[in-house]
Amino acid sequence: MDPTFIPRKTTSGAEEVRTRAHKLEARLRALLIQIDGSKRVGDLQATIGAGAADDLRKLHELGLVGWDDSLANSLAKQRRSSPPQ
């Protein structure tokens, strides 16, 4: 994931911070709380660690984090080129 991308909480993400409805793992919740629309992926990786990119993908799949179309396209390409786990 490009370290210059800036993730943003969706409305659902902000609601999740307030309600804990998804019962996120502590690591995912901590990352979601730190996303404020100004921190870049690289900043979050420095704070959270190398797994931040995977955690961001999980939050995005849950609809809690969004970003611009260029990042969405980049992630789609990565998924197509990655072998299934």
N, C-alpha and C positions, 0 to 999 in steps of 0.2 A: 504494500500500500504506500502510496506517495506520502512522504512525511510532511509535505506542504499543504495537504488538504485540511480543511477546517470542518469538522463534523458539527452538527447542530442538533439539539434536542427537538424532537417533534412535539406536538401538543400531547400526544400519548406519552412521550418520554417525560415531560414535565409532570403529567398526572401520575406517572409511575413513581416519581420521586416523592410525591405527596402521599400516595395511597399504598404503595408496595403491593399492588394487586398481582403482579407477575411473580412475586416471591423470588426475585433474582438472587443468584449467588452473590456473596459479599463483594467479590472482585468486580462483577459486572455492575453492581449498584454503585460502587465507589467510582468506577469510570464514568457512569452516567451522570453522577453528581458533578464531576469535574468538567463535563462538557458544557461550555458556556457560550459557544459561538465565536470565541476569540483564540482559543488554544488550537494549535495545529496537531496533526497526528504525531509528528515528531516530539512535540512537547509532552503529549500524553504518554508516548512510549518511554520517555525519559523518567516520568513519574511512576507509571504503572509497571513498565518492563516490556520485554520483547513480545509478550502475548497480547499486547494492547490491540494490534491489528486484527487478530482473530476475535477478540472480545468486541471490537467495533463492528465487525461483520455480524456477530450474533445479535448485538443491539439493533443493527439495521434490519436484520431478518425479522425481528420482533416488532418492527415499526416504531422503535423508540428513538432512533437517531436517523437523521437525513443528511444529505449533502447535495452538491450540484450534480448535474447530469454527467459531467466528465468523470467524476469518481464512480458513479453508478456504472457507466460504460466500462471503466477500467476493471471494476470488480467482476462484471459479467464476463469479460475476456479471461480473467484469472480463473474463474470457475470452469469455463469451457476448456482451458488448457491444463487444469489440474486433474491428476488421476483421482478416481473415486476412493474414498477412505473406507 
